[in-house]
Amino acid sequence: MRDEVFKSNLVCAFIVLIFITAIQSLLPSARMVTMVIQFSILIILHSCLVLVTTAEDYKCLPLVLRKACCWINETYAARNVIIFVSILINFLAAMINIVSTIQGRQIVEEKGECLFVLAESSFEIFHHLLQKEGS
């Protein structure tokens, strides 16, 4: 896969994470503060992934970071790890509200179904991206 496609897929994964966060913030949760902290951590982690994979495009960033970006873009195994971590972050973001709802014993059937579909669809999107990377 070309560098541009890899980078654009990772940026799209970040946009999907923002979308998942926005949708789940509209749904009430038993532990809103905990969920906000978890989403903030996941967004920061994914932002770091995007920064590390797009660093060579920005000359104002440190040379070490740009060299790390070049190594990631040229190494197949490093790309796979980055994609796996991106999928894991998005899957965790999709599952956080479901788990907190089950733990809070406030199970609402429609909400659970909606979140399960959201989690399943985000997993399918990134599974498709991963298969594209392999071919």
Backbone hydrogen bonds in HBPLUS format (Angstrom, degrees):
<---DONOR---> <-ACCEPTOR-->    atom                        ^
c    i                          cat <-CA-CA->   ^        H-A-AA   ^      H-
h    n   atom  resd res      DA  || num        DHA   H-A  angle D-A-AA Bond
n    s   type  num  typ     dist DA aas  dist angle  dist       angle   num
A0006-PHE N   A0002-ARG O   3.05 MM   4  6.33 163.2  2.08 154.2 159.1     1
A0007-LYS N   A0003-ASP O   2.91 MM   4  6.11 166.4  1.93 154.9 158.4     2
A0008-SER N   A0004-GLU O   2.90 MM   4  6.02 159.9  1.94 144.8 150.9     3
A0009-ASN N   A0005-VAL O   2.89 MM   4  6.01 155.0  1.95 147.4 154.1     4
A0010-LEU N   A0006-PHE O   3.08 MM   4  6.32 152.1  2.16 144.4 151.8     5
A0011-VAL N   A0007-LYS O   2.96 MM   4  6.24 154.3  2.02 149.1 156.3     6
A0012-CYS N   A0008-SER O   2.87 MM   4  6.07 153.4  1.94 144.8 152.4     7
A0013-ALA N   A0009-ASN O   2.91 MM   4  6.16 148.5  2.01 141.5 150.2     8
A0014-PHE N   A0010-LEU O   3.02 MM   4  6.31 145.1  2.14 140.2 149.3     9
A0015-ILE N   A0011-VAL O   2.97 MM   4  6.31 150.6  2.06 145.7 153.7    10
A0016-VAL N   A0012-CYS O   2.91 MM   4  6.21 152.6  1.98 148.2 155.7    11
A0017-LEU N   A0013-ALA O   2.97 MM   4  6.23 148.3  2.07 140.0 148.6    12
A0018-ILE N   A0014-PHE O   3.00 MM   4  6.34 153.8  2.07 147.0 153.4    13
A0019-PHE N   A0015-ILE O   2.92 MM   4  6.20 153.3  1.99 144.6 152.4    14
A0020-ILE N   A0016-VAL O   2.80 MM   4  6.08 159.5  1.84 153.8 158.6    15
A0021-THR N   A0017-LEU O   2.93 MM   4  6.11 162.1  1.96 148.9 154.0    16
A0022-ALA N   A0018-ILE O   2.88 MM   4  6.09 156.1  1.94 147.2 154.0    17
A0023-ILE N   A0019-PHE O   2.95 MM   4  6.18 163.8  1.98 153.7 157.5    18
A0024-GLN N   A0020-ILE O   2.94 MM   4  6.11 169.2  1.96 153.2 156.5    19
A0025-SER N   A0021-THR O   2.91 MM   4  5.97 137.0  2.10 141.4 152.6    20
A0026-LEU N   A0023-ILE O   3.13 MM   3  5.44 143.6  2.27 103.7 113.9    21
A0027-LEU N   A0024-GLN O   3.25 MM   3  5.19 141.9  2.40  94.7 104.9    22
A0035-MET N   A0031-ARG O   3.08 MM   4  6.28 159.2  2.13 149.6 155.8    23
A0036-VAL N   A0032-MET O   2.92 MM   4  6.15 156.6  1.98 150.5 156.7    24
A0037-ILE N   A0033-VAL O   3.01 MM   4  6.26 160.1  2.05 151.0 155.9    25
A0038-GLN N   A0034-THR O   2.92 MM   4  6.16 161.3  1.96 150.5 155.9    26
A0039-PHE N   A0035-MET O   2.86 MM   4  6.07 166.2  1.88 153.2 156.8    27
A0040-SER N   A0036-VAL O   2.92 MM   4  6.04 154.2  1.99 144.4 151.9    28
A0041-ILE N   A0037-ILE O   2.98 MM   4  6.23 159.7  2.03 150.1 154.9    29
A0042-LEU N   A0038-GLN O   2.98 MM   4  6.24 162.4  2.01 151.6 156.4    30
A0043-ILE N   A0039-PHE O   2.87 MM   4  6.04 156.8  1.93 149.5 155.7    31
A0044-ILE N   A0040-SER O   2.93 MM   4  6.12 157.8  1.98 148.0 154.3    32
A0045-LEU N   A0041-ILE O   2.90 MM   4  6.15 160.7  1.94 150.9 156.3    33
A0046-HIS N   A0042-LEU O   2.95 MM   4  6.13 162.4  1.98 147.2 152.0    34
A0047-SER N   A0043-ILE O   2.83 MM   4  5.96 148.8  1.93 143.0 152.3    35
A0048-CYS N   A0044-ILE O   2.96 MM   4  6.23 149.4  2.05 146.0 153.8    36
A0049-LEU N   A0045-LEU O   3.06 MM   4  6.46 149.8  2.16 144.2 152.3    37
A0050-VAL N   A0046-HIS O   2.97 MM   4  6.29 160.7  2.01 150.1 154.6    38
A0051-LEU N   A0047-SER O   2.84 MM   4  6.06 157.2  1.89 147.2 154.2    39
A0052-VAL N   A0048-CYS O   2.87 MM   4  6.04 162.2  1.90 150.4 154.8    40
A0053-THR N   A0049-LEU O   3.02 MM   4  6.20 152.1  2.10 147.3 154.5    41
A0054-THR N   A0050-VAL O   3.00 MM   4  6.04 131.6  2.24 143.5 154.9    42
A0057-ASP N   A0054-THR O   3.24 MM   3  5.94 159.0  2.29 119.0 124.7    43
A0058-TYR N   A0055-ALA O   3.07 MM   3  5.54 161.5  2.11 116.1 121.8    44
A0061-LEU N   A0058-TYR O   3.34 MM   3  5.94 165.6  2.36 113.3 117.4    45
A0066-ARG N   A0062-PRO O   3.13 MM   4  6.51 155.3  2.20 149.1 156.4    46
A0067-LYS N   A0063-LEU O   2.86 MM   4  6.09 153.3  1.93 152.2 159.3    47
A0068-ALA N   A0064-VAL O   2.95 MM   4  6.16 153.0  2.02 144.4 152.1    48
A0069-CYS N   A0065-LEU O   2.97 MM   4  6.18 149.3  2.06 141.1 149.5    49
A0070-CYS N   A0066-ARG O   3.03 MM   4  6.31 154.3  2.10 142.6 148.8    50
A0071-TRP N   A0067-LYS O   2.94 MM   4  6.22 157.2  1.99 147.9 154.0    51
A0072-ILE N   A0068-ALA O   2.93 MM   4  6.18 159.0  1.98 148.9 154.3    52
A0073-ASN N   A0069-CYS O   2.92 MM   4  6.14 163.3  1.95 152.7 157.2    53
A0074-GLU N   A0070-CYS O   3.01 MM   4  6.14 136.0  2.21 141.7 152.8    54
A0075-THR N   A0071-TRP O   2.99 MM   4  5.98 126.2  2.29 143.7 156.2    55
A0079-ARG N   A0075-THR O   3.07 MM   4  6.35 155.1  2.14 148.9 155.8    56
A0080-ASN N   A0076-TYR O   3.03 MM   4  6.33 157.5  2.08 148.3 154.3    57
A0081-VAL N   A0077-ALA O   2.98 MM   4  6.27 152.3  2.06 146.6 154.0    58
A0082-ILE N   A0078-ALA O   2.95 MM   4  6.20 161.8  1.99 150.0 154.8    59
A0083-ILE N   A0079-ARG O   2.86 MM   4  6.13 162.3  1.89 154.6 159.4    60
A0084-PHE N   A0080-ASN O   2.86 MM   4  6.02 158.8  1.91 145.5 151.8    61
A0085-VAL N   A0081-VAL O   2.89 MM   4  6.11 161.9  1.92 153.2 157.6    62
A0086-SER N   A0082-ILE O   2.95 MM   4  6.14 154.9  2.01 146.1 153.4    63
A0087-ILE N   A0083-ILE O   2.90 MM   4  6.16 160.6  1.94 152.9 157.6    64
A0088-LEU N   A0084-PHE O   2.87 MM   4  6.07 159.7  1.91 149.0 155.3    65
A0089-ILE N   A0085-VAL O   2.86 MM   4  6.07 159.0  1.91 149.6 154.7    66
A0090-ASN N   A0086-SER O   3.04 MM   4  6.27 166.2  2.06 150.5 153.9    67
A0091-PHE N   A0087-ILE O   2.84 MM   4  5.99 156.6  1.89 150.8 158.1    68
A0092-LEU N   A0088-LEU O   2.86 MM   4  6.01 160.2  1.90 149.3 154.7    69
A0093-ALA N   A0089-ILE O   2.93 MM   4  6.16 155.4  1.99 145.8 153.0    70
A0094-ALA N   A0090-ASN O   2.99 MM   4  6.21 149.3  2.09 142.3 150.2    71
A0095-MET N   A0091-PHE O   2.99 MM   4  6.18 137.5  2.17 142.5 154.2    72
A0095-MET N   A0092-LEU O   3.14 MM   3  5.05 126.2  2.44  92.2 106.3    73
A0096-ILE N   A0092-LEU O   2.95 MM   4  5.93 133.4  2.17 151.4 160.5    74
A0099-VAL N   A0095-MET O   3.03 MM   4  6.25 167.1  2.05 162.5 164.9    75
A0100-SER N   A0096-ILE O   2.97 MM   4  6.20 163.8  1.99 153.4 158.3    76
A0101-THR N   A0097-ASN O   2.94 MM   4  5.97 145.9  2.05 139.6 148.5    77
A0102-ILE N   A0098-ILE O   3.00 MM   4  6.27 158.2  2.05 149.6 155.2    78
A0103-GLN N   A0099-VAL O   2.88 MM   4  6.08 163.6  1.91 153.2 158.0    79
A0104-GLY N   A0100-SER O   2.92 MM   4  5.88 145.5  2.04 134.6 144.0    80
A0106-GLN N   A0101-THR O   3.25 MM   5  5.57 152.1  2.34 158.2 160.6    81
A0105-ARG N   A0102-ILE O   3.21 MM   3  5.15 156.9  2.27 100.0 106.8    82
A0112-GLY N   A0108-VAL O   2.93 MM   4  6.12 167.0  1.95 165.7 169.9    83
A0113-GLU N   A0109-GLU O   3.02 MM   4  6.22 159.1  2.06 151.0 156.4    84
A0114-CYS N   A0110-GLU O   2.94 MM   4  6.09 162.2  1.97 149.0 154.2    85
A0115-LEU N   A0111-LYS O   2.96 MM   4  6.17 165.8  1.99 154.6 157.9    86
A0116-PHE N   A0112-GLY O   2.94 MM   4  6.03 151.4  2.02 142.1 150.5    87
A0117-VAL N   A0113-GLU O   2.96 MM   4  6.16 161.4  2.00 151.9 156.1    88
A0118-LEU N   A0114-CYS O   2.99 MM   4  6.23 154.5  2.05 144.2 151.8    89
A0119-ALA N   A0115-LEU O   2.84 MM   4  6.04 160.8  1.87 149.6 154.3    90
A0120-GLU N   A0116-PHE O   2.83 MM   4  5.99 162.9  1.86 150.3 155.5    91
A0121-SER N   A0117-VAL O   2.84 MM   4  5.92 161.1  1.88 148.1 153.5    92
A0122-SER N   A0118-LEU O   3.01 MM   4  6.14 158.5  2.06 145.4 151.3    93
A0123-PHE N   A0119-ALA O   3.01 MM   4  6.18 152.9  2.09 144.2 151.8    94
A0124-GLU N   A0120-GLU O   2.98 MM   4  6.22 155.3  2.04 146.4 153.0    95
A0125-ILE N   A0121-SER O   2.98 MM   4  6.22 154.6  2.05 147.7 154.0    96
A0126-PHE N   A0122-SER O   3.17 MM   4  6.38 165.2  2.20 147.5 150.4    97
A0127-HIS N   A0123-PHE O   2.84 MM   4  5.97 142.5  1.98 145.1 156.8    98
A0128-HIS N   A0124-GLU O   2.95 MM   4  6.08 153.6  2.03 143.2 149.5    99
A0129-LEU N   A0125-ILE O   3.03 MM   4  6.38 151.5  2.12 141.6 149.6   100
A0130-LEU N   A0126-PHE O   2.93 MM   4  6.06 150.9  2.02 138.8 146.2   101
A0131-GLN N   A0127-HIS O   3.00 MM   4  6.27 152.6  2.08 145.0 152.0   102
A0132-LYS N   A0128-HIS O   2.98 MM   4  6.27 148.2  2.09 144.7 153.6   103
A0133-GLU N   A0129-LEU O   3.04 MM   4  6.32 146.5  2.15 141.4 149.9   104
A0134-GLY N   A0130-LEU O   3.16 MM   4  6.48 147.8  2.27 143.9 151.6   105
A0135-SER N   A0131-GLN O   3.26 MM   4  6.49 138.6  2.44 142.1 151.5   106
